[in-house]
Structures are given as C-alpha cells and as structure tokens.
Amino acid sequence: MKKTAAIVMALLLAGCVTAPPIKPPEIQITNIPPLSVESTADIGETLVAKGKLYVFDGLELQERITDNGIMREYIVEPNAMRLEREDAEGTQFFFASPGAYWINDKYTRRRAEPFGGYLTKKRNGTLQLVGSYDMTGAGQITPAAPRHRVGKIIDKTQPNFRQELLYGGRIGNQIKVTYREFAGDLIRPGFTQEAQYDLTAEQTIGFKSVRIQVIEATNTRIRYKVLASFPDSL
C-alpha cells in the first residue's frame, strides 16, 4: 500500500508543472509602407505607419476548446500561449495565460487547475491537451481543428506603440491628413491632429519627420511615395 501511494505521489509531482520562466519579448519595429516605393491609399486608410511591438513565439488560440469530459471537463479559453519548448519529434508545447486552461470538476462543482497543463501541436498540425487532475487526463478536443495562429504573437501586457497618418481626401488643391497615436490597442485622444496641405506649389508634404511625395490625389484615393518615416526612437 505504501509503495502504491509513493508511486502515485511521484506521478503527481512529476506532472505538476509550474509556469516556465518568462523569456523577455522581442522588440519589432514596423514600417509601412517601404520607403521610396509607390503606394496607394483610399480615403480613411493609412498612408504611413511606424510601430514598436513586443512579440513572443507562441500560439494564439481564437476559440474555446474542450474535451467534453463527463465528470472532469478540460477547457482552454481563447488566449495567447507562449511556446515553452519543442521536443525531438517536433511537438511544440504551449503554456496558457494564467487562468485560461482550467478544469470544470462537475462532481465537486468547482474550478481546478491541471497538473502539467499544456496545449501541444504535433508536426502534422494536430492539437492536443496535456495535463491531469484527480487521476484523470484530458481527452480529445472539440473542435478538433480550432481556429489558431502560430508565430510571433503581440504581447499586449507590454507598452506597444504605433504612429500613423491617414488620408482624409482632397478638396480643390488641398488634401487632408490625420495623425494618430496608439498605446497598445487604444488611441491616445490628446495626440490626434489634423493637417491640410496645399498642393499648388509643392507636391511633397511633411508631418514631424515624415515626408510624402504626392503623385496623384483625388477625393477618394492617393498615389504617393514615402520619402522619410517617423523616427526610429519610439
């Protein structure tokens, strides 16, 4: 009996996985569009944008998955999951955001956390839940092929920042441009500005360090080249 209990305890301890050390996110600087390349934009669309994004390797789960367990239901809510490791067979192990992977214990009517809880993706693309609770394990997931994306995931807990200019159309010889800033997903209202430019004497317009050569502009569309973008020191 003692031997059996020791084996069970060892299995539980082996399966109990705490959150892995957080690897610092990478920083990506985005520039849209490329410099000196002819581009087009419709009214209301972005002329030029620059952003500083914090990203990590991971999986973005876009819908809820469950194993539909009768007594112990294993559930993962939509969330951004960090890639912890990849084994020799090419299976990737993704660690869920806090609270996103949980178990509905229908017998005791309580919410529990799994031991060794991961979402794995095999080389053939199959997703599978890994984890255990109360001597049970996760079953096959539903839906079998949930919507998801693997790659660089934006870390929304970090101070992501973006600047952009929007095309506002043309009236007579003047075109209108709107400047906006985003902190994370939110517009910074106090930093939104509108500017108008007279194209009669000059086909190059500027805002801060941005320089745009206007090739053709109507009230609905503009053809242009970005000669200089926002500064790199975001």
ZIHUHU-V43941 format. One record per residue. N is the residue number from 1. SS is DSSP state (H for helix, E for strand, L for the rest). PHI is phi in degrees with one decimal (NA if undefined). OMEGA is omega in whole degrees, 0 to 359 (NA if undefined). Layout:
n=N ss=SS phi=PHI omega=OMEGA
n=N ss=SS phi=PHI omega=OMEGA
This chain:
n=1 ss=L phi=NA omega=179
n=2 ss=H phi=-62.5 omega=180
n=3 ss=H phi=-64.0 omega=179
n=4 ss=H phi=-62.0 omega=180
n=5 ss=H phi=-62.6 omega=180
n=6 ss=H phi=-66.0 omega=179
n=7 ss=H phi=-65.3 omega=180
n=8 ss=H phi=-60.8 omega=180
n=9 ss=H phi=-63.3 omega=179
n=10 ss=H phi=-63.3 omega=179
n=11 ss=H phi=-65.5 omega=179
n=12 ss=H phi=-65.3 omega=180
n=13 ss=H phi=-66.2 omega=180
n=14 ss=H phi=-67.5 omega=182
n=15 ss=H phi=-84.1 omega=183
n=16 ss=L phi=-79.1 omega=183
n=17 ss=L phi=-114.7 omega=175
n=18 ss=L phi=-86.0 omega=181
n=19 ss=L phi=-58.8 omega=181
n=20 ss=L phi=-68.7 omega=177
n=21 ss=L phi=-56.4 omega=183
n=22 ss=L phi=-77.4 omega=175
n=23 ss=L phi=-76.4 omega=180
n=24 ss=L phi=-56.6 omega=180
n=25 ss=L phi=-67.1 omega=174
n=26 ss=E phi=-79.5 omega=177
n=27 ss=E phi=-110.5 omega=178
n=28 ss=E phi=-116.2 omega=174
n=29 ss=E phi=-103.6 omega=181
n=30 ss=E phi=-105.8 omega=177
n=31 ss=E phi=-127.2 omega=180
n=32 ss=E phi=-132.3 omega=351
n=33 ss=L phi=-84.7 omega=175
n=34 ss=L phi=-62.6 omega=180
n=35 ss=L phi=-68.1 omega=173
n=36 ss=L phi=60.8 omega=177
n=37 ss=L phi=-115.3 omega=181
n=38 ss=L phi=-63.3 omega=183
n=39 ss=E phi=-134.2 omega=176
n=40 ss=E phi=-131.2 omega=176
n=41 ss=E phi=-148.6 omega=174
n=42 ss=E phi=-86.2 omega=180
n=43 ss=L phi=-59.6 omega=183
n=44 ss=L phi=88.9 omega=181
n=45 ss=L phi=-94.1 omega=184
n=46 ss=E phi=-76.6 omega=173
n=47 ss=E phi=-83.9 omega=182
n=48 ss=E phi=-149.5 omega=180
n=49 ss=E phi=-146.7 omega=175
n=50 ss=E phi=-139.8 omega=183
n=51 ss=E phi=-141.7 omega=174
n=52 ss=E phi=-117.1 omega=185
n=53 ss=E phi=-117.2 omega=174
n=54 ss=E phi=-100.6 omega=186
n=55 ss=E phi=-130.9 omega=174
n=56 ss=E phi=-140.6 omega=176
n=57 ss=E phi=-74.9 omega=182
n=58 ss=E phi=-173.0 omega=181
n=59 ss=E phi=-130.5 omega=176
n=60 ss=E phi=-98.8 omega=179
n=61 ss=E phi=-84.6 omega=189
n=62 ss=L phi=-104.6 omega=174
n=63 ss=L phi=-152.5 omega=183
n=64 ss=L phi=-69.8 omega=174
n=65 ss=E phi=-123.4 omega=181
n=66 ss=E phi=-150.1 omega=174
n=67 ss=L phi=-97.9 omega=178
n=68 ss=L phi=54.3 omega=180
n=69 ss=L phi=-61.5 omega=183
n=70 ss=L phi=-72.1 omega=180
n=71 ss=L phi=-107.0 omega=179
n=72 ss=E phi=-128.0 omega=182
n=73 ss=E phi=-100.1 omega=179
n=74 ss=E phi=-90.5 omega=188
n=75 ss=E phi=-133.1 omega=170
n=76 ss=E phi=-126.8 omega=179
n=77 ss=L phi=-82.4 omega=174
n=78 ss=L phi=-55.6 omega=181
n=79 ss=E phi=-167.6 omega=176
n=80 ss=E phi=-95.9 omega=187
n=81 ss=E phi=-111.5 omega=181
n=82 ss=E phi=-82.5 omega=173
n=83 ss=E phi=-75.0 omega=179
n=84 ss=E phi=-90.2 omega=182
n=85 ss=E phi=-162.2 omega=174
n=86 ss=E phi=-135.2 omega=185
n=87 ss=L phi=-86.1 omega=185
n=88 ss=L phi=-65.3 omega=180
n=89 ss=L phi=-90.5 omega=179
n=90 ss=L phi=86.8 omega=177
n=91 ss=L phi=-78.8 omega=180
n=92 ss=E phi=-98.2 omega=181
n=93 ss=E phi=-113.0 omega=182
n=94 ss=E phi=-112.7 omega=182
n=95 ss=E phi=-100.5 omega=186
n=96 ss=L phi=-73.6 omega=172
n=97 ss=L phi=-63.8 omega=183
n=98 ss=L phi=-53.4 omega=177
n=99 ss=L phi=82.8 omega=184
n=100 ss=L phi=-81.2 omega=178
n=101 ss=E phi=-107.8 omega=184
n=102 ss=E phi=-146.3 omega=183
n=103 ss=E phi=-123.3 omega=174
n=104 ss=E phi=-91.7 omega=179
n=105 ss=E phi=-82.1 omega=184
n=106 ss=L phi=-72.2 omega=180
n=107 ss=L phi=-74.9 omega=180
n=108 ss=L phi=-95.6 omega=180
n=109 ss=L phi=57.5 omega=177
n=110 ss=E phi=-139.1 omega=178
n=111 ss=E phi=-96.6 omega=183
n=112 ss=E phi=-133.6 omega=177
n=113 ss=L phi=-105.0 omega=181
n=114 ss=L phi=-79.3 omega=169
n=115 ss=E phi=-84.6 omega=178
n=116 ss=E phi=61.1 omega=186
n=117 ss=E phi=-82.9 omega=176
n=118 ss=E phi=-140.6 omega=163
n=119 ss=E phi=-107.3 omega=182
n=120 ss=E phi=-109.5 omega=174
n=121 ss=E phi=-128.8 omega=180
n=122 ss=L phi=-79.2 omega=181
n=123 ss=L phi=-59.7 omega=180
n=124 ss=L phi=-82.5 omega=176
n=125 ss=L phi=96.9 omega=182
n=126 ss=L phi=-70.5 omega=176
n=127 ss=E phi=-98.4 omega=182
n=128 ss=E phi=-148.8 omega=176
n=129 ss=E phi=-86.3 omega=175
n=130 ss=E phi=-119.0 omega=179
n=131 ss=E phi=150.7 omega=180
n=132 ss=E phi=-145.5 omega=177
n=133 ss=E phi=-160.8 omega=175
n=134 ss=L phi=52.0 omega=178
n=135 ss=L phi=65.8 omega=175
n=136 ss=E phi=-117.2 omega=178
n=137 ss=E phi=-134.0 omega=181
n=138 ss=L phi=-71.7 omega=177
n=139 ss=L phi=-97.7 omega=179
n=140 ss=L phi=-68.3 omega=186
n=141 ss=L phi=-87.6 omega=173
n=142 ss=E phi=-130.5 omega=356
n=143 ss=L phi=-69.7 omega=184
n=144 ss=L phi=-67.2 omega=179
n=145 ss=L phi=-128.3 omega=182
n=146 ss=L phi=-67.2 omega=177
n=147 ss=L phi=-67.0 omega=180
n=148 ss=E phi=-161.4 omega=177
n=149 ss=E phi=-141.1 omega=178
n=150 ss=E phi=-110.5 omega=179
n=151 ss=E phi=153.8 omega=177
n=152 ss=E phi=-81.2 omega=183
n=153 ss=E phi=-110.1 omega=178
n=154 ss=E phi=-71.3 omega=178
n=155 ss=L phi=-86.0 omega=185
n=156 ss=L phi=-76.6 omega=175
n=157 ss=L phi=-84.9 omega=182
n=158 ss=L phi=-100.1 omega=183
n=159 ss=L phi=-80.1 omega=177
n=160 ss=L phi=-64.3 omega=186
n=161 ss=E phi=-145.0 omega=179
n=162 ss=E phi=-145.2 omega=173
n=163 ss=E phi=-117.9 omega=179
n=164 ss=E phi=-155.1 omega=172
n=165 ss=E phi=-115.8 omega=180
n=166 ss=E phi=-111.1 omega=178
n=167 ss=E phi=-84.3 omega=182
n=168 ss=E phi=-109.1 omega=177
n=169 ss=E phi=98.2 omega=183
n=170 ss=E phi=-127.6 omega=172
n=171 ss=E phi=-130.5 omega=184
n=172 ss=L phi=64.9 omega=179
n=173 ss=L phi=-97.5 omega=183
n=174 ss=E phi=-111.5 omega=173
n=175 ss=E phi=-117.4 omega=182
n=176 ss=E phi=-115.1 omega=180
n=177 ss=E phi=-130.9 omega=177
n=178 ss=E phi=-115.4 omega=178
n=179 ss=E phi=-102.0 omega=177
n=180 ss=E phi=-137.2 omega=174
n=181 ss=E phi=-126.0 omega=177
n=182 ss=E phi=-122.7 omega=169
n=183 ss=E phi=-111.8 omega=190
n=184 ss=L phi=67.7 omega=178
n=185 ss=L phi=-98.1 omega=187
n=186 ss=E phi=-105.6 omega=175
n=187 ss=E phi=-72.0 omega=175
n=188 ss=L phi=-90.2 omega=189
n=189 ss=H phi=-56.6 omega=184
n=190 ss=H phi=-69.2 omega=183
n=191 ss=H phi=-107.7 omega=178
n=192 ss=L phi=-78.0 omega=181
n=193 ss=E phi=-137.6 omega=174
n=194 ss=E phi=-118.5 omega=179
n=195 ss=E phi=-139.4 omega=177
n=196 ss=E phi=-119.5 omega=183
n=197 ss=E phi=-131.4 omega=177
n=198 ss=E phi=-91.9 omega=182
n=199 ss=L phi=-88.8 omega=183
n=200 ss=L phi=-60.7 omega=185
n=201 ss=L phi=-103.5 omega=188
n=202 ss=L phi=-141.4 omega=180
n=203 ss=L phi=-96.8 omega=178
n=204 ss=E phi=-109.1 omega=180
n=205 ss=E phi=-113.2 omega=182
n=206 ss=E phi=-141.6 omega=173
n=207 ss=E phi=-144.6 omega=189
n=208 ss=L phi=53.9 omega=181
n=209 ss=L phi=-91.4 omega=182
n=210 ss=E phi=-77.0 omega=174
n=211 ss=E phi=-128.8 omega=183
n=212 ss=E phi=-126.2 omega=175
n=213 ss=E phi=-91.5 omega=181
n=214 ss=E phi=-86.0 omega=179
n=215 ss=E phi=-90.3 omega=179
n=216 ss=E phi=-155.2 omega=180
n=217 ss=E phi=-140.9 omega=172
n=218 ss=L phi=-123.0 omega=180
n=219 ss=L phi=-75.5 omega=181
n=220 ss=L phi=-119.7 omega=185
n=221 ss=E phi=-152.0 omega=178
n=222 ss=E phi=-135.6 omega=170
n=223 ss=E phi=-109.9 omega=189
n=224 ss=E phi=-161.2 omega=171
n=225 ss=E phi=-130.2 omega=174
n=226 ss=E phi=-88.3 omega=180
n=227 ss=E phi=-88.8 omega=178
n=228 ss=E phi=-150.6 omega=184
n=229 ss=L phi=-106.6 omega=176
n=230 ss=L phi=-67.0 omega=182
n=231 ss=L phi=-65.5 omega=180
n=232 ss=L phi=-73.7 omega=185
n=233 ss=L phi=-80.2 omega=179
n=234 ss=L phi=-78.7 omega=NA
